[in-house]
């Protein structure tokens, strides 16, 4: 019944002098010394942000229902003496990049912090700020912002400005990242958002909704091509499957969702910023997780991206912007509306030209 209320300024201020009762971002420090920010609003959405891990999103739930998978012992303080996989927190959002996404390889710079998916998710944020307030009588907004630098002597000089924004009433988070090259030479730019989903949103019968042509990464994925869009129950010894999607759209806006009955989570972004979508399936017993991964690249590594004409370069002084909308679908109407829209794109949309996956066709 509370969902039907009109949450306006006059009503709320008549009942409380502190808006943190209804929505906000509360900073804290975990026992292991890591900074921690708990964000929430009246919709029932809660998510935690880790400033010491690239300002990525860790735990997330909606009305007590977990949305993501968590690695045992997470969140881990950043440690470049361990591998990326040992440091993988799980969590709703792990950012891969900024100059390399994919398997470990020796880079052309002297930055030794490379390895799988690059160093970004182990970088600490600076200048963390919080803003909140009424923009109209019925619109209250909260923002979390920070800067994260990926830089080093004789290496790239990149800085990412990140903002999360959400309002008082909707289970929706808007992510905006702006990457600037402060150096005097062009730098490779590979950015991929590893959005990790877990039980019970991800469970036997969950379905991926996307308008695309689907390409398996390798023989293992090729064996599962017939069931790329559905997910099975937890399976001992399951081997990961990865699929690449050439999106079919009628405009620049891309949408994808994982749904389970009348519940789901959707992603929306501008395909001109991120023309690629990778899908990771790892429904193994105990580590039951799957990821949706929009990006300006696929997880192939910097060398392969250069050889295959997919590597983007960021010129000195230039910026690149990436925006991602993460939304909970909390009703049959919301799920069915998105299903219908994506199905229409599948039949009437055209393959986007910026996506180059001919070598996987």
KEKE-3310 file (N, C-alpha, C; in steps of 0.2 Angstrom, whole numbers, plus 5000, padded with zeros to 4 digits):
npx = (5004:5010:5017:5009:5008:5010:5025:5029:5037:5031:5023:5032:5041:5032:5032:5045:5061:5073:5079:5086:5079:5071:5078:5095:5113:5124:5140:5153:5165:5172:5176:5188:5194:5191:5182:5165:5149:5132:5118:5101:5083:5065:5059:5063:5075:5092:5109:5127:5142:5159:5172:5186:5187:5187:5175:5165:5149:5144:5136:5118:5101:5083:5070:5074:5077:5090:5101:5112:5128:5139:5157:5165:5170:5172:5170:5186:5200:5210:5223:5238:5246:5240:5230:5218:5206:5207:5204:5192:5176:5164:5147:5136:5141:5156:5169:5178:5194:5205:5212:5214:5205:5201:5210:5226:5240:5256:5258:5260:5265:5274:5267:5264:5253:5244:5236:5222:5208:5212:5218:5208:5197:5204:5208:5209:5196:5196:5192:5178:5161:5145:5128:5112:5095:5080:5073:5061:5045:5041:5052:5066:5083:5098:5115:5131:5148:5164:5182:5193:5209:5219:5235:5253:5271:5279:5268:5250:5240:5226:5210:5195:5179:5166:5149:5135:5117:5101:5083:5070:5060:5061:5066:5080:5096:5107:5122:5136:5150:5165:5179:5195:5209:5224:5237:5251:5251:5242:5230:5226:5208:5198:5183:5172:5157:5155:5141:5135:5124:5114:5107:5091:5086:5093:5091:5085:5077:5077:5078:5086:5083:5086:5089:5097:5110:5118:5134:5145:5159:5169:5172:5167:5156:5149:5144:5133:5125:5112:5104:5107:5100:5093:5094:5100:5098:5109:5125:5136:5154:5152:5156:5162:5153:5153:5146:5145:5136:5128:5120:5103:5095:5083:5085:5098:5098:5101:5095:5094:5089:5088:5076:5064:5050:5039:5048:5064:5079:5085:5096:5101:5108:5118:5121:5131:5141:5144:5146:5146:5140:5143:5140:5141:5140:5140:5135:5138:5138:5138:5146:5137:5133:5130:5134:5130:5137:5139:5150:5163:5171:5175:5179:5193:5206:5220:5229:5223:5211:5217:5222:5211:5204:5196:5200:5199:5206:5210:5213:5226:5220:5207:5190:5180:5163:5153:5137:5126:5111:5103:5090:5077:5065:5049:5037:5024:5019:5029:5040:5033:5031:5044:5049:5041:5045:5058:5057:5051:5061:5070:5063:5062:5072:5089:5106:5118:5130:5143:5147:5159:5160:5164:5174:5169:5158)
npy = (4994:5006:5009:5016:5029:5047:5054:5068:5084:5092:5083:5074:5083:5087:5076:5073:5079:5076:5070:5058:5048:5043:5042:5041:5042:5033:5034:5023:5014:4998:4983:4978:4990:4995:5008:5011:5013:5015:5015:5020:5020:5024:5015:5002:4998:4994:4997:4995:5004:5004:5014:5011:5001:5006:5013:5004:4994:4984:4974:4972:4974:4971:4975:4966:4955:4947:4954:4950:4940:4936:4935:4923:4930:4943:4961:4962:4971:4981:4973:4972:4961:4950:4939:4945:4937:4932:4943:4946:4953:4949:4955:4969:4977:4977:4985:4984:4987:5001:5001:4989:4974:4957:4942:4939:4948:4955:4972:4986:4997:5001:4998:4987:4982:4975:4961:4950:4958:4971:4985:4993:4989:4988:5000:5015:5027:5045:5061:5059:5063:5068:5072:5079:5083:5092:5094:5098:5100:5087:5079:5071:5070:5060:5059:5051:5054:5053:5053:5043:5038:5031:5029:5031:5032:5033:5028:5026:5041:5042:5048:5044:5051:5048:5046:5041:5042:5043:5043:5047:5038:5027:5011:5012:5015:5027:5027:5037:5039:5048:5048:5054:5058:5063:5063:5065:5057:5046:5034:5017:5013:5003:4998:4990:4984:4974:4966:4958:4945:4935:4922:4923:4929:4925:4909:4893:4892:4906:4920:4928:4943:4950:4960:4954:4947:4932:4926:4913:4912:4902:4884:4878:4887:4886:4874:4876:4884:4883:4885:4898:4909:4905:4899:4886:4876:4875:4868:4855:4857:4865:4872:4888:4898:4910:4922:4933:4948:4955:4969:4972:4986:5000:5012:5022:5017:5004:4989:4977:4963:4952:4941:4933:4925:4937:4946:4955:4962:4976:4983:4998:5008:5019:5014:5020:5024:5012:4999:4985:4970:4958:4941:4932:4916:4906:4895:4887:4875:4882:4893:4902:4911:4924:4936:4951:4961:4976:4986:4996:4987:4969:4956:4952:4956:4968:4967:4958:4965:4976:4970:4965:4976:4982:4990:5005:5021:5034:5051:5063:5074:5072:5066:5053:5047:5037:5029:5021:5013:5006:4995:4989:4977:4976:4970:4961:4968:4977:4969:4962:4973:4977:4965:4965:4977:4974:4962:4968:4976:4965:4960:4971:4980:4985:4978:4986:4997:5000:4989:4976:4960:4950:4941:4931:4926)
npz = (5000:5003:4992:4984:4988:4987:4987:4991:4994:5003:5011:5016:5023:5033:5042:5045:5048:5043:5028:5026:5032:5022:5010:5004:5006:5015:5022:5029:5038:5035:5045:5040:5036:5024:5015:5014:5007:5009:5000:4997:4995:4995:4987:4991:4986:4989:4989:4989:4989:4985:4988:4989:4979:4966:4966:4963:4963:4976:4987:4983:4984:4983:4991:5001:4993:4986:4973:4967:4966:4978:4982:4993:5008:5003:5004:4997:5002:4991:4983:4974:4974:4973:4962:4949:4949:4962:4969:4966:4969:4966:4967:4962:4951:4943:4937:4922:4915:4913:4901:4897:4894:4897:4895:4904:4898:4891:4892:4881:4888:4903:4914:4927:4932:4926:4919:4920:4915:4918:4929:4935:4944:4956:4961:4971:4975:4974:4982:4986:4985:4991:4987:4989:4987:4984:4968:4962:4968:4970:4967:4972:4973:4974:4974:4972:4970:4963:4959:4950:4947:4934:4933:4930:4932:4916:4910:4906:4908:4915:4920:4929:4931:4941:4943:4953:4952:4959:4962:4974:4974:4964:4959:4952:4946:4940:4931:4927:4919:4915:4906:4905:4896:4902:4899:4887:4876:4865:4872:4875:4876:4885:4891:4901:4908:4921:4925:4938:4942:4953:4963:4970:4958:4947:4942:4939:4924:4922:4911:4897:4890:4875:4860:4847:4836:4840:4845:4849:4860:4859:4857:4869:4872:4860:4861:4869:4863:4858:4870:4874:4879:4891:4908:4918:4933:4947:4944:4947:4943:4931:4916:4911:4900:4886:4877:4863:4858:4844:4843:4838:4833:4833:4836:4844:4857:4868:4876:4888:4898:4912:4917:4928:4929:4935:4938:4937:4931:4922:4910:4902:4889:4879:4863:4855:4863:4869:4860:4861:4868:4880:4886:4900:4907:4921:4929:4941:4954:4970:4966:4959:4946:4934:4921:4913:4901:4895:4885:4877:4871:4869:4880:4875:4876:4874:4864:4854:4852:4845:4834:4828:4824:4834:4844:4853:4854:4865:4863:4868:4880:4877:4881:4885:4887:4897:4900:4910:4914:4927:4932:4942:4938:4943:4942:4933:4923:4920:4916:4905:4897:4893:4887:4876:4869:4867:4859:4848:4843:4839:4828:4820:4821:4816:4813:4823:4816:4822:4829:4828:4824:4815:4814:4823:4817)
capx = (5000:5014:5020:5004:5008:5013:5031:5031:5041:5026:5021:5038:5043:5027:5033:5052:5065:5079:5077:5089:5074:5068:5083:5102:5120:5127:5147:5155:5171:5171:5181:5195:5197:5188:5177:5159:5143:5126:5113:5094:5077:5059:5057:5066:5082:5098:5115:5133:5147:5166:5177:5192:5188:5185:5168:5160:5144:5145:5130:5112:5095:5077:5065:5076:5079:5097:5101:5119:5132:5145:5162:5166:5175:5172:5174:5193:5204:5214:5230:5240:5250:5235:5227:5211:5201:5207:5202:5185:5171:5157:5144:5132:5145:5164:5172:5185:5198:5203:5216:5214:5199:5202:5215:5232:5245:5260:5256:5265:5267:5277:5262:5265:5247:5239:5233:5215:5203:5215:5219:5203:5193:5208:5210:5205:5193:5198:5187:5171:5156:5138:5124:5105:5090:5074:5074:5055:5041:5040:5058:5071:5088:5104:5121:5137:5153:5171:5187:5198:5215:5223:5241:5259:5276:5280:5262:5245:5238:5219:5206:5188:5175:5160:5143:5129:5112:5095:5079:5067:5055:5061:5072:5084:5102:5110:5129:5139:5158:5169:5186:5199:5217:5228:5244:5252:5250:5235:5230:5220:5203:5194:5179:5167:5154:5153:5135:5134:5118:5114:5101:5086:5085:5096:5089:5082:5072:5078:5078:5089:5080:5090:5088:5104:5113:5122:5140:5149:5166:5173:5169:5162:5150:5146:5140:5127:5122:5104:5101:5111:5096:5090:5098:5098:5100:5116:5127:5143:5158:5150:5162:5159:5151:5153:5143:5145:5129:5128:5114:5099:5091:5079:5089:5104:5097:5101:5092:5094:5086:5087:5070:5062:5043:5037:5054:5069:5084:5087:5102:5100:5114:5119:5126:5136:5146:5146:5142:5147:5137:5146:5136:5145:5136:5144:5130:5141:5136:5142:5148:5131:5133:5130:5135:5129:5143:5140:5156:5166:5175:5174:5185:5198:5213:5221:5232:5218:5207:5220:5223:5204:5201:5191:5203:5198:5211:5208:5218:5228:5216:5200:5186:5175:5158:5149:5131:5122:5105:5102:5083:5073:5058:5046:5030:5023:5018:5036:5043:5030:5032:5051:5049:5038:5049:5064:5054:5050:5068:5072:5060:5062:5079:5095:5112:5122:5136:5149:5149:5163:5161:5164:5178:5166:5152)
capy = (5000:5012:5011:5021:5036:5052:5056:5075:5087:5095:5078:5071:5087:5087:5070:5072:5085:5073:5066:5052:5043:5040:5041:5044:5038:5034:5032:5020:5010:4991:4981:4977:4996:4998:5013:5008:5018:5012:5019:5017:5024:5022:5009:4996:4997:4996:4995:4997:5006:5003:5019:5008:4997:5009:5015:4999:4992:4977:4971:4975:4970:4975:4973:4960:4950:4948:4954:4949:4935:4938:4930:4922:4934:4949:4964:4962:4977:4980:4970:4970:4955:4944:4940:4948:4932:4931:4949:4947:4953:4948:4961:4970:4980:4977:4989:4981:4992:5005:5000:4981:4969:4951:4938:4943:4949:4960:4978:4990:5002:4998:4997:4980:4980:4972:4955:4949:4964:4977:4986:4998:4988:4988:5007:5019:5034:5051:5066:5056:5068:5066:5078:5077:5088:5093:5098:5101:5098:5080:5076:5072:5066:5058:5058:5049:5055:5053:5052:5037:5039:5025:5032:5029:5035:5030:5024:5031:5046:5043:5049:5043:5054:5043:5048:5037:5046:5040:5047:5045:5032:5022:5006:5014:5019:5030:5028:5041:5039:5052:5046:5060:5057:5069:5062:5068:5052:5042:5028:5012:5014:4997:4999:4985:4984:4967:4967:4951:4943:4929:4918:4920:4932:4920:4903:4888:4895:4913:4921:4934:4946:4955:4959:4953:4940:4929:4922:4910:4914:4896:4878:4877:4891:4884:4868:4878:4890:4882:4888:4904:4914:4902:4897:4880:4875:4875:4861:4854:4856:4868:4876:4895:4900:4917:4924:4940:4950:4960:4971:4975:4992:5004:5019:5021:5015:4997:4987:4970:4961:4945:4940:4927:4927:4944:4950:4956:4968:4978:4988:5002:5012:5021:5009:5024:5024:5005:4995:4978:4966:4951:4937:4927:4911:4902:4893:4881:4874:4886:4900:4902:4918:4926:4943:4955:4965:4981:4989:4998:4982:4963:4954:4948:4958:4974:4965:4955:4971:4980:4966:4964:4983:4984:4994:5012:5025:5041:5055:5067:5080:5070:5063:5048:5047:5030:5030:5015:5014:4999:4996:4983:4976:4973:4968:4957:4973:4980:4963:4961:4979:4977:4960:4967:4982:4970:4958:4972:4977:4959:4959:4977:4983:4983:4977:4992:4997:5000:4982:4972:4953:4946:4935:4926:4924)
capz = (5000:5003:4985:4980:4991:4984:4991:4989:4999:5009:5015:5020:5028:5039:5046:5047:5047:5040:5022:5027:5034:5016:5004:5005:5005:5021:5022:5035:5037:5037:5050:5037:5035:5018:5015:5012:5006:5009:4997:4998:4994:4997:4983:4993:4983:4993:4986:4993:4985:4988:4986:4988:4974:4960:4967:4961:4967:4979:4988:4981:4985:4982:4996:5004:4988:4983:4966:4964:4969:4982:4983:5000:5011:5000:4999:4998:5001:4985:4984:4968:4975:4971:4955:4948:4951:4969:4972:4963:4975:4964:4967:4956:4946:4943:4931:4919:4911:4908:4895:4895:4896:4894:4898:4905:4893:4892:4888:4878:4893:4908:4919:4928:4936:4921:4921:4918:4915:4920:4936:4938:4950:4963:4962:4976:4973:4978:4982:4986:4988:4991:4986:4989:4988:4980:4962:4961:4974:4970:4965:4977:4970:4978:4970:4974:4965:4965:4954:4951:4942:4932:4930:4933:4928:4910:4909:4904:4913:4914:4926:4928:4935:4941:4947:4953:4954:4960:4965:4980:4973:4959:4959:4946:4947:4934:4932:4922:4919:4910:4906:4902:4895:4905:4896:4880:4870:4865:4877:4873:4880:4885:4897:4901:4915:4923:4930:4940:4944:4957:4965:4966:4952:4942:4944:4934:4920:4921:4903:4895:4884:4871:4852:4844:4833:4845:4843:4854:4860:4858:4857:4875:4871:4854:4863:4873:4859:4858:4876:4876:4883:4897:4913:4922:4940:4949:4941:4949:4937:4925:4913:4909:4893:4885:4870:4861:4854:4839:4844:4833:4836:4829:4837:4848:4864:4869:4882:4890:4904:4915:4920:4931:4930:4935:4942:4933:4931:4915:4908:4896:4887:4872:4859:4851:4868:4870:4854:4862:4874:4881:4891:4904:4910:4925:4934:4944:4961:4975:4963:4954:4944:4927:4920:4907:4901:4890:4884:4871:4869:4871:4884:4871:4877:4870:4858:4850:4850:4840:4828:4825:4823:4839:4849:4853:4857:4868:4862:4873:4882:4875:4885:4883:4892:4897:4904:4911:4918:4930:4934:4944:4935:4949:4941:4927:4918:4918:4912:4898:4892:4891:4883:4870:4866:4864:4853:4842:4840:4836:4821:4815:4821:4811:4817:4823:4812:4826:4832:4823:4826:4809:4816:4827:4814)
cpx = (5004:5017:5015:5004:5012:5019:5033:5034:5037:5024:5026:5040:5038:5028:5040:5056:5072:5077:5081:5085:5071:5073:5090:5107:5124:5134:5148:5162:5170:5177:5188:5198:5194:5182:5171:5153:5137:5121:5106:5089:5071:5056:5058:5072:5087:5104:5121:5138:5154:5171:5184:5193:5184:5178:5163:5155:5145:5138:5124:5107:5089:5072:5067:5078:5085:5097:5107:5122:5138:5150:5163:5172:5176:5168:5181:5196:5209:5221:5233:5245:5246:5232:5220:5206:5201:5204:5195:5180:5165:5153:5141:5136:5153:5166:5178:5188:5203:5206:5216:5208:5200:5207:5222:5237:5250:5258:5262:5268:5271:5273:5262:5258:5242:5235:5226:5211:5206:5215:5213:5200:5197:5211:5206:5202:5196:5192:5180:5166:5149:5133:5117:5101:5084:5075:5067:5051:5040:5046:5063:5077:5094:5109:5127:5142:5160:5176:5192:5203:5218:5229:5247:5265:5278:5274:5256:5243:5230:5216:5199:5184:5168:5155:5137:5123:5105:5090:5075:5063:5056:5067:5077:5090:5105:5118:5131:5146:5160:5176:5190:5206:5221:5235:5245:5253:5244:5236:5224:5215:5198:5190:5173:5164:5152:5148:5134:5128:5118:5107:5098:5084:5087:5095:5086:5076:5072:5080:5082:5085:5084:5089:5095:5105:5118:5128:5144:5156:5171:5169:5164:5156:5146:5141:5133:5124:5114:5101:5104:5107:5092:5096:5096:5100:5107:5119:5135:5148:5157:5156:5159:5158:5150:5151:5144:5139:5130:5121:5110:5094:5088:5082:5095:5104:5097:5098:5093:5092:5087:5081:5068:5055:5042:5042:5060:5074:5086:5093:5100:5106:5114:5124:5131:5142:5149:5143:5143:5143:5140:5141:5140:5140:5141:5139:5132:5139:5141:5144:5143:5130:5133:5131:5133:5134:5143:5147:5158:5171:5172:5180:5190:5205:5215:5225:5227:5213:5210:5221:5216:5200:5196:5194:5202:5204:5208:5214:5220:5223:5208:5197:5182:5169:5154:5143:5128:5116:5103:5095:5080:5066:5054:5039:5029:5022:5025:5040:5040:5031:5039:5052:5046:5042:5055:5063:5053:5056:5071:5070:5061:5068:5084:5101:5116:5129:5143:5152:5153:5164:5162:5169:5175:5160:5153)
cpy = (5006:5014:5016:5028:5041:5055:5063:5078:5090:5089:5075:5076:5088:5081:5069:5078:5082:5068:5059:5046:5040:5038:5044:5039:5039:5030:5028:5017:5003:4989:4980:4984:4999:5003:5009:5013:5014:5017:5016:5022:5021:5016:5002:4994:4999:4993:4998:4998:5006:5008:5016:5002:5000:5012:5011:4997:4985:4974:4975:4971:4974:4971:4966:4954:4951:4949:4951:4943:4938:4933:4930:4926:4941:4954:4964:4969:4976:4978:4968:4964:4949:4945:4943:4944:4931:4937:4951:4947:4950:4955:4964:4973:4980:4980:4986:4986:4995:5005:4993:4978:4963:4947:4941:4943:4955:4966:4981:4996:4998:4996:4989:4977:4977:4966:4955:4955:4970:4979:4990:4996:4987:4995:5011:5026:5039:5056:5064:5061:5065:5072:5075:5083:5088:5097:5101:5098:5091:5076:5077:5067:5065:5057:5056:5050:5055:5053:5046:5038:5032:5028:5029:5032:5030:5026:5029:5035:5047:5044:5048:5047:5050:5046:5043:5042:5042:5044:5044:5039:5027:5017:5006:5017:5021:5031:5032:5041:5043:5050:5051:5057:5063:5069:5066:5063:5049:5036:5024:5014:5008:4998:4994:4984:4977:4967:4959:4950:4936:4927:4923:4923:4928:4913:4899:4891:4903:4914:4928:4937:4951:4954:4959:4947:4938:4925:4919:4911:4908:4890:4876:4881:4888:4878:4870:4884:4889:4885:4894:4909:4911:4900:4891:4881:4874:4868:4860:4853:4860:4872:4883:4895:4907:4918:4931:4942:4955:4963:4974:4980:4996:5011:5017:5017:5007:4995:4979:4968:4954:4945:4933:4928:4934:4948:4950:4962:4969:4983:4992:5007:5014:5017:5013:5024:5017:5000:4987:4976:4959:4948:4932:4922:4906:4899:4886:4881:4878:4893:4901:4909:4919:4933:4945:4961:4970:4984:4992:4993:4975:4960:4949:4950:4964:4972:4962:4961:4975:4976:4965:4971:4985:4989:5002:5016:5032:5045:5060:5073:5078:5067:5058:5047:5040:5031:5023:5016:5007:5000:4989:4983:4972:4971:4964:4962:4976:4975:4963:4967:4979:4971:4962:4972:4978:4966:4962:4974:4972:4959:4965:4981:4981:4983:4984:4992:4997:4994:4978:4965:4948:4940:4930:4923:4917)
cpz = (5000:4997:4982:4983:4987:4988:4989:4995:5005:5013:5019:5025:5034:5044:5048:5044:5044:5034:5022:5029:5028:5010:5006:5004:5011:5021:5029:5033:5039:5042:5047:5034:5028:5019:5012:5012:5005:5006:4997:4996:4996:4993:4986:4990:4988:4989:4989:4988:4988:4985:4985:4983:4968:4960:4964:4966:4970:4980:4985:4982:4984:4986:4999:4999:4985:4976:4963:4968:4972:4983:4990:5002:5008:5005:5002:4997:4995:4986:4977:4968:4973:4964:4955:4951:4959:4973:4969:4968:4973:4964:4961:4950:4947:4936:4928:4915:4915:4901:4893:4898:4893:4898:4899:4899:4894:4888:4885:4882:4898:4914:4921:4932:4932:4923:4918:4920:4918:4927:4939:4944:4957:4964:4967:4973:4978:4978:4982:4989:4987:4991:4986:4990:4983:4974:4960:4968:4975:4968:4969:4974:4975:4973:4974:4969:4968:4958:4955:4945:4941:4929:4933:4929:4922:4908:4907:4910:4912:4921:4924:4933:4935:4946:4947:4955:4954:4963:4971:4979:4969:4960:4953:4949:4940:4935:4926:4924:4914:4911:4902:4902:4897:4902:4890:4875:4871:4869:4874:4878:4880:4891:4896:4908:4916:4928:4932:4944:4948:4959:4970:4959:4946:4945:4938:4931:4919:4913:4902:4889:4881:4863:4849:4840:4838:4842:4849:4854:4858:4858:4863:4874:4865:4856:4867:4869:4858:4864:4879:4881:4889:4902:4917:4929:4941:4947:4943:4942:4931:4923:4910:4901:4892:4877:4869:4857:4850:4839:4838:4836:4831:4830:4841:4854:4864:4876:4882:4897:4906:4919:4923:4933:4930:4938:4937:4934:4924:4915:4902:4895:4880:4868:4855:4856:4869:4865:4856:4868:4874:4887:4894:4908:4915:4931:4937:4951:4966:4972:4957:4952:4937:4926:4913:4907:4895:4890:4878:4868:4871:4875:4880:4873:4872:4864:4852:4847:4844:4834:4824:4823:4828:4844:4848:4857:4859:4867:4868:4874:4880:4881:4882:4889:4891:4902:4904:4916:4920:4933:4936:4941:4940:4948:4934:4921:4915:4914:4905:4894:4889:4886:4876:4866:4863:4858:4847:4839:4837:4829:4817:4816:4816:4815:4817:4820:4816:4829:4826:4826:4821:4810:4820:4823:4811)
residu = (UNK:UNK:UNK:UNK:UNK:UNK:UNK:UNK:UNK:UNK:UNK:UNK:UNK:UNK:UNK:UNK:UNK:UNK:UNK:UNK:UNK:UNK:UNK:UNK:UNK:UNK:UNK:UNK:UNK:UNK:UNK:UNK:UNK:UNK:UNK:UNK:UNK:UNK:UNK:UNK:UNK:UNK:UNK:UNK:UNK:UNK:UNK:UNK:UNK:UNK:UNK:UNK:UNK:UNK:UNK:UNK:UNK:UNK:UNK:UNK:UNK:UNK:UNK:UNK:UNK:UNK:UNK:UNK:UNK:UNK:UNK:UNK:UNK:UNK:UNK:UNK:UNK:UNK:UNK:UNK:UNK:UNK:UNK:UNK:UNK:UNK:UNK:UNK:UNK:UNK:UNK:UNK:UNK:UNK:UNK:UNK:UNK:UNK:UNK:UNK:UNK:UNK:UNK:UNK:UNK:UNK:UNK:UNK:UNK:UNK:UNK:UNK:UNK:UNK:UNK:UNK:UNK:UNK:UNK:UNK:UNK:UNK:UNK:UNK:UNK:UNK:UNK:UNK:UNK:UNK:UNK:UNK:UNK:UNK:UNK:UNK:UNK:UNK:UNK:UNK:UNK:UNK:UNK:UNK:UNK:UNK:UNK:UNK:UNK:UNK:UNK:UNK:UNK:UNK:UNK:UNK:UNK:UNK:UNK:UNK:UNK:UNK:UNK:UNK:UNK:UNK:UNK:UNK:UNK:UNK:UNK:UNK:UNK:UNK:UNK:UNK:UNK:UNK:UNK:UNK:UNK:UNK:UNK:UNK:UNK:UNK:UNK:UNK:UNK:UNK:UNK:UNK:UNK:UNK:UNK:UNK:UNK:UNK:UNK:UNK:UNK:UNK:UNK:UNK:UNK:UNK:UNK:UNK:UNK:UNK:UNK:UNK:UNK:UNK:UNK:UNK:UNK:UNK:UNK:UNK:UNK:UNK:UNK:UNK:UNK:UNK:UNK:UNK:UNK:UNK:UNK:UNK:UNK:UNK:UNK:UNK:UNK:UNK:UNK:UNK:UNK:UNK:UNK:UNK:UNK:UNK:UNK:UNK:UNK:UNK:UNK:UNK:UNK:UNK:UNK:UNK:UNK:UNK:UNK:UNK:UNK:UNK:UNK:UNK:UNK:UNK:UNK:UNK:UNK:UNK:UNK:UNK:UNK:UNK:UNK:UNK:UNK:UNK:UNK:UNK:UNK:UNK:UNK:UNK:UNK:UNK:UNK:UNK:UNK:UNK:UNK:UNK:UNK:UNK:UNK:UNK:UNK:UNK:UNK:UNK:UNK:UNK:UNK:UNK:UNK:UNK:UNK:UNK:UNK:UNK:UNK:UNK:UNK:UNK:UNK:UNK:UNK:UNK:UNK:UNK:UNK:UNK:UNK:UNK:UNK:UNK:UNK:UNK:UNK:UNK:UNK:UNK:UNK:UNK:UNK:UNK:UNK:UNK:UNK:UNK:UNK:UNK:UNK:UNK:UNK:UNK:UNK:UNK:UNK:UNK:UNK:UNK:UNK:UNK:UNK:UNK:UNK:UNK:UNK:UNK:UNK)
# end
